[in-house]
């Protein structure tokens, strides 16, 4: 049985490897949840999480959500509204 609607949650670099494998096997990722972008270095340059950059670089048409907390009421509502069959956390 293939899951029809999957939300993927992950930020570390290894999450990108898992995410890529899932996409290559034609699973339907309906949303990506990852940590917010962070300022790095003296210049405070904004740096995207690796998985977000990978998604943008490959022009995947997957909505990216970057909530400060998954416990936030609006984030919980968003997840419920997406109505996933499965959530994968890496």
C-alpha positions in Angstrom: 0.0 0.0 0.0 1.4 3.4 -1.0 0.7 6.3 1.3 -1.0 9.0 -0.7 -0.2 12.1 1.3 3.1 12.4 3.2 4.5 15.3 5.2 8.3 15.2 5.7 9.9 16.8 8.7 13.7 17.2 8.9 16.5 19.6 9.1 19.9 17.9 9.5 21.9 17.1 6.4 21.2 13.4 6.6 17.4 14.2 6.4 18.1 15.4 2.8 19.4 12.0 1.9 16.2 10.3 3.2 14.0 12.9 1.6 15.7 12.4 -1.8 15.3 8.7 -1.6 11.6 9.1 -0.8 11.1 11.4 -3.8 13.0 9.1 -6.1 10.6 6.3 -5.2 7.7 8.5 -6.3 6.0 9.0 -3.0 3.7 12.0 -2.8 5.3 14.5 -0.4 2.7 17.2 0.2 4.8 19.4 2.5 8.2 19.8 4.0 8.6 21.1 7.6 12.1 22.2 8.6 13.6 24.7 11.0 13.6 28.4 10.2 16.5 30.0 8.3 19.4 31.1 10.5 21.8 34.0 10.4 25.5 32.9 10.3 28.9 34.5 10.6 29.8 38.1 11.2 27.9 39.3 8.2 24.7 37.5 9.6 24.1 36.0 6.2 20.8 34.2 6.1 21.5 30.4 5.6 18.8 28.0 4.6 18.6 24.5 6.1 20.2 22.0 3.7 17.0 20.3 2.9 15.3 23.5 2.0 18.1 24.5 -0.3 18.0 21.1 -1.9 14.2 21.4 -2.5 14.6 24.9 -4.0 17.7 23.9 -6.2 15.7 21.0 -7.7 12.6 23.1 -8.3 10.4 20.6 -6.4 6.8 22.0 -6.2 6.6 21.2 -2.5 5.4 23.7 0.0 8.0 24.5 2.7 7.0 25.3 6.2 9.4 26.7 8.8 7.6 27.1 12.1 9.5 28.1 15.2 7.6 25.4 17.0 5.6 22.4 16.0 3.5 22.9 19.2 2.2 26.2 18.0 -1.6 26.2 17.5 -1.3 27.6 13.9 1.3 24.9 13.0 -0.9 22.1 14.4 -3.9 23.5 12.4 -1.7 23.6 9.2 -0.7 20.0 9.7 -4.4 19.0 10.3 -5.5 20.9 7.3 -2.9 19.2 5.1 -4.6 15.9 6.1 -1.6 13.6 5.7 -1.8 9.8 5.6 1.7 9.7 7.2 4.4 12.0 8.7 8.0 11.1 8.3 10.4 12.6 10.8 14.2 12.5 10.2 
